[in-house]
Amino acid sequence: MENNINRIIETILNNFKEGKIKKEDAISKIRDIYFEDIGFAKVDHHRALRRGFPEVIYGAGKTPEQILEITKKILNYSDVLLITRVTEVTYNLLKKEIKNIKNIKFDRDAGIIYIPPDIPDSKLLKGITVVCAGTSDIGVAEEAALTAYLMGNRVERIYDAGVAGIHRLISFKDKLIRSNVIVAVAGMEGALPGIVSSMVSCPVIGVPTSVGYGASFAGLSPMLTMLNSCSPGVLVVNIDNGFGAGYSAGIINRLINKGEYDQVMS
């Protein structure tokens, strides 16, 4: 990811040094790496250098054609692609229009289009667990899990283990304790993150979902439950924001495993 842009910059500088391109062309190409203005969007290619992960496309509210154009620009500088909140219509358009695109995948549960990192499973960083309360929460949980995976992590999943049958969650206690960071996804009353946090010593990122009956207020009730948790170490993202939770978990796990992460990304 980051090294891909480094290689591009190195190639530009070498081409200028060897007289293959003019100074103005070299400056223009490097300027595009900072951000590229395509009218309806300003694509932030520089983000991979700043954050260690390329810009992510939020698909909701964008047309498939707009997503296609942004995707083309991102793929000029990145081998990794992540598009959230999209449908199969956009996926089919990308496969049709981008001829050299390889290994592109669509996850229907999460509503995500992605290109996985070129990293062997054996080298993915361990330490992230995503747990969700009910089967209806899996879409948001998968958004978190796939985001963390694309950041170079091997993600453990524990699904349908909410407080209505807490014995299910307790049976995974050893796996939870071994985690460096846990993403806990829940709708309804949203008690899961507080329960998980009481069992482990690592940070727990709570994700309230809009799953629930009327008094859940489309996720507001579980969000307030998570924010008011008396179990320390619970952090809370916005309603249905699996991406934000997965990204944060990826950053935390990267810092914990910094030496190993640098080797994986080299």
C-alpha positions as CSV (number, residue, x, y, z in Angstrom):
1,M,0.0,0.0,0.0
2,E,2.3,2.7,1.2
3,N,5.3,1.2,-0.6
4,N,3.3,1.1,-3.8
5,I,3.2,4.9,-3.8
6,N,6.8,5.1,-2.7
7,R,7.7,3.0,-5.8
8,I,5.7,5.3,-8.1
9,I,7.5,8.4,-6.7
10,E,10.9,6.7,-7.1
11,T,10.1,5.9,-10.7
12,I,9.0,9.4,-11.5
13,L,12.2,10.8,-10.0
14,N,14.4,8.3,-11.8
15,N,12.6,9.0,-15.1
16,F,13.3,12.7,-14.6
17,K,16.9,12.1,-13.6
18,E,17.5,10.0,-16.8
19,G,15.8,12.6,-19.0
20,K,12.8,10.4,-19.9
21,I,10.3,13.1,-18.7
22,K,10.4,16.8,-18.4
23,K,10.5,18.6,-15.0
24,E,7.0,19.9,-15.5
25,D,5.7,16.4,-16.2
26,A,7.4,15.1,-13.0
27,I,6.0,17.9,-10.9
28,S,2.5,17.3,-12.4
29,K,2.6,13.5,-11.7
30,I,3.8,14.1,-8.1
31,R,1.1,16.7,-7.6
32,D,-1.5,14.2,-8.6
33,I,-0.3,11.9,-5.8
34,Y,-1.2,14.6,-3.3
35,F,-4.8,14.7,-4.6
36,E,-6.4,14.4,-8.0
37,D,-9.3,16.7,-8.9
38,I,-11.8,15.0,-11.2
39,G,-14.6,17.6,-10.8
40,F,-17.1,15.8,-8.7
41,A,-14.4,14.4,-6.4
42,K,-10.9,15.1,-5.2
43,V,-9.2,11.8,-4.8
44,D,-6.8,11.7,-1.9
45,H,-3.9,9.5,-3.2
46,H,-1.7,11.0,-0.4
47,R,-3.8,9.3,2.3
48,A,-1.9,6.0,1.9
49,L,1.3,7.8,2.9
50,R,-0.3,9.6,5.8
51,R,-2.5,6.8,7.2
52,G,-0.9,3.6,5.8
53,F,-4.2,2.8,3.9
54,P,-5.6,4.3,0.7
55,E,-8.7,6.4,0.5
56,V,-11.9,4.4,1.0
57,I,-14.9,5.1,-1.2
58,Y,-18.2,5.6,0.6
59,G,-20.7,4.4,-2.0
60,A,-24.0,5.6,-0.6
61,G,-25.2,8.7,-2.4
62,K,-22.8,8.2,-5.3
63,T,-23.9,6.9,-8.7
64,P,-22.2,3.7,-10.0
65,E,-20.6,5.8,-12.7
66,Q,-19.1,8.2,-10.2
67,I,-17.8,5.2,-8.2
68,L,-16.3,3.8,-11.4
69,E,-14.3,7.0,-12.1
70,I,-13.0,7.3,-8.5
71,T,-12.0,3.6,-8.5
72,K,-10.0,4.0,-11.7
73,K,-8.0,6.9,-10.1
74,I,-7.4,5.0,-6.9
75,L,-6.2,1.9,-8.7
76,N,-3.5,4.0,-10.5
77,Y,-1.7,4.3,-7.1
78,S,-3.0,1.5,-4.9
79,D,-3.3,-2.3,-5.1
80,V,-5.9,-2.3,-2.4
81,L,-9.5,-1.1,-3.0
82,L,-12.4,-0.7,-0.5
83,I,-15.8,0.6,-1.4
84,T,-18.5,0.5,1.3
85,R,-22.3,0.7,1.1
86,V,-22.7,-0.4,-2.5
87,T,-24.9,-2.9,-4.5
88,E,-24.2,-5.6,-7.0
89,V,-25.1,-3.1,-9.8
90,T,-21.9,-1.1,-9.1
91,Y,-19.9,-4.3,-8.8
92,N,-21.0,-5.5,-12.2
93,L,-20.2,-2.1,-13.7
94,L,-16.6,-2.2,-12.3
95,K,-16.0,-5.7,-13.6
96,K,-17.2,-4.7,-17.0
97,E,-15.5,-1.4,-17.4
98,I,-12.1,-1.9,-15.7
99,K,-10.5,-4.6,-17.9
100,N,-7.3,-5.1,-16.0
101,I,-8.9,-5.3,-12.6
102,K,-7.9,-8.5,-10.8
103,N,-9.4,-10.4,-7.9
104,I,-12.2,-7.9,-7.2
105,K,-14.8,-9.3,-4.8
106,F,-18.3,-8.3,-3.6
107,D,-19.6,-9.1,-0.2
108,R,-23.4,-9.0,-0.2
109,D,-23.8,-9.1,3.6
110,A,-21.5,-6.1,4.1
111,G,-22.3,-4.3,0.9
112,I,-18.6,-4.0,0.2
113,I,-16.6,-4.2,-3.0
114,Y,-12.9,-4.9,-2.3
115,I,-9.6,-6.1,-3.6
116,P,-7.8,-8.1,-1.0
117,P,-4.2,-7.4,0.0
118,D,-1.5,-9.5,-1.6
119,I,-0.4,-10.9,1.7
120,P,-0.4,-14.6,2.5
121,D,-2.8,-15.6,5.3
122,S,0.1,-16.8,7.4
123,K,1.5,-13.3,7.5
124,L,-1.7,-11.5,8.4
125,L,-1.5,-9.9,11.9
126,K,-3.3,-11.7,14.7
127,G,-5.2,-10.0,17.4
128,I,-8.6,-8.7,16.1
129,T,-11.9,-10.3,17.0
130,V,-15.3,-9.2,15.7
131,V,-18.3,-10.3,17.8
132,C,-21.9,-9.5,17.1
133,A,-25.0,-10.0,19.1
134,G,-27.4,-11.4,16.5
135,T,-27.6,-12.7,13.0
136,S,-29.3,-9.4,12.0
137,D,-26.1,-7.6,13.0
138,I,-23.8,-9.6,10.7
139,G,-23.8,-7.1,7.8
140,V,-22.3,-4.4,10.0
141,A,-20.0,-6.9,11.7
142,E,-18.7,-8.0,8.3
143,E,-18.1,-4.4,7.3
144,A,-15.8,-4.1,10.3
145,A,-14.2,-7.5,9.8
146,L,-13.4,-6.9,6.1
147,T,-12.1,-3.4,6.7
148,A,-9.7,-4.8,9.4
149,Y,-8.7,-7.6,7.0
150,L,-7.8,-5.2,4.2
151,M,-5.5,-3.4,6.6
152,G,-3.4,-6.6,6.9
153,N,-5.1,-8.4,9.8
154,R,-6.4,-12.0,10.3
155,V,-9.8,-11.4,11.9
156,E,-11.6,-13.9,14.2
157,R,-15.4,-13.8,14.0
158,I,-17.9,-14.7,16.7
159,Y,-21.5,-14.2,15.5
160,D,-24.9,-14.5,17.1
161,A,-23.5,-14.5,20.7
162,G,-25.6,-11.8,22.3
163,V,-26.8,-11.3,25.9
164,A,-30.1,-13.2,25.3
165,G,-28.0,-16.3,25.5
166,I,-24.9,-15.2,27.3
167,H,-23.6,-18.8,27.7
168,R,-22.8,-18.6,23.9
169,L,-20.5,-15.7,24.5
170,I,-18.9,-17.2,27.6
171,S,-17.9,-20.3,25.6
172,F,-15.6,-18.1,23.5
173,K,-13.9,-16.5,26.5
174,D,-10.4,-17.9,25.8
175,K,-10.5,-16.5,22.2
176,L,-11.7,-13.1,23.5
177,I,-9.0,-12.9,26.1
178,R,-6.3,-13.6,23.5
179,S,-7.4,-10.6,21.4
180,N,-5.5,-7.3,21.2
181,V,-8.7,-5.4,20.3
182,I,-12.4,-6.5,20.0
183,V,-15.2,-5.0,17.9
184,A,-18.5,-5.7,19.5
185,V,-21.6,-5.1,17.3
186,A,-25.1,-5.0,18.7
187,G,-28.6,-3.6,18.2
188,M,-31.6,-4.0,20.5
189,E,-30.5,-2.8,23.9
190,G,-26.8,-2.8,23.0
191,A,-25.4,-4.4,26.1
192,L,-22.8,-6.7,24.4
193,P,-19.7,-4.3,24.4
194,G,-20.0,-3.8,28.1
195,I,-20.3,-7.5,28.8
196,V,-17.3,-8.3,26.6
197,S,-15.3,-5.5,28.2
198,S,-15.9,-7.0,31.6
199,M,-14.3,-10.2,30.5
200,V,-11.1,-9.0,28.8
201,S,-8.2,-6.6,29.3
202,C,-8.0,-5.2,25.7
203,P,-9.9,-2.2,24.3
204,V,-13.5,-2.9,23.0
205,I,-15.0,-0.9,20.2
206,G,-18.8,-0.9,20.4
207,V,-20.8,-0.6,17.3
208,P,-24.5,0.2,17.8
209,T,-26.7,-1.1,14.9
210,S,-30.2,0.1,13.8
211,V,-31.5,-3.4,14.4
212,G,-34.4,-3.4,16.9
213,Y,-38.0,-2.6,17.6
214,G,-39.4,0.9,17.8
215,A,-38.0,2.0,21.2
216,S,-34.5,1.3,19.9
217,F,-35.0,4.4,17.8
218,A,-33.0,3.0,14.8
219,G,-29.9,2.5,16.9
220,L,-30.0,5.4,19.3
221,S,-30.9,3.3,22.3
222,P,-28.0,0.8,21.9
223,M,-25.6,3.7,21.2
224,L,-26.7,5.3,24.5
225,T,-26.3,2.0,26.3
226,M,-22.7,1.7,25.0
227,L,-21.8,5.3,25.8
228,N,-23.2,4.8,29.4
229,S,-21.4,1.5,30.0
230,C,-19.9,1.2,33.4
231,S,-17.3,-1.3,32.1
232,P,-14.1,0.7,31.4
233,G,-12.3,0.4,28.1
234,V,-15.4,0.6,25.8
235,L,-15.1,3.0,22.9
236,V,-18.1,3.7,20.7
237,V,-18.5,4.6,17.0
238,N,-21.6,5.8,15.2
239,I,-24.7,3.8,14.5
240,D,-24.0,1.0,11.8
241,N,-20.4,2.3,11.4
242,G,-18.7,-1.1,11.0
243,F,-16.1,0.5,8.7
244,G,-15.1,3.0,11.4
245,A,-14.8,0.3,14.0
246,G,-12.8,-2.0,11.7
247,Y,-10.4,0.8,10.7
248,S,-9.8,1.8,14.3
249,A,-9.2,-1.8,15.3
250,G,-6.7,-2.1,12.4
251,I,-4.8,1.0,13.6
252,I,-4.7,-0.3,17.2
253,N,-3.5,-3.8,16.2
254,R,-0.9,-2.2,13.8
255,L,0.6,-0.2,16.7
256,I,0.7,-3.2,19.0
257,N,2.4,-5.3,16.3
258,K,4.4,-2.4,14.7
259,G,7.6,-4.4,14.0
260,E,5.7,-7.3,12.5
261,Y,3.4,-4.9,10.5
262,D,6.4,-3.2,8.9
263,Q,7.7,-6.5,7.7
264,V,4.3,-7.5,6.3
265,M,4.0,-4.3,4.3
266,S,7.6,-4.2,3.1
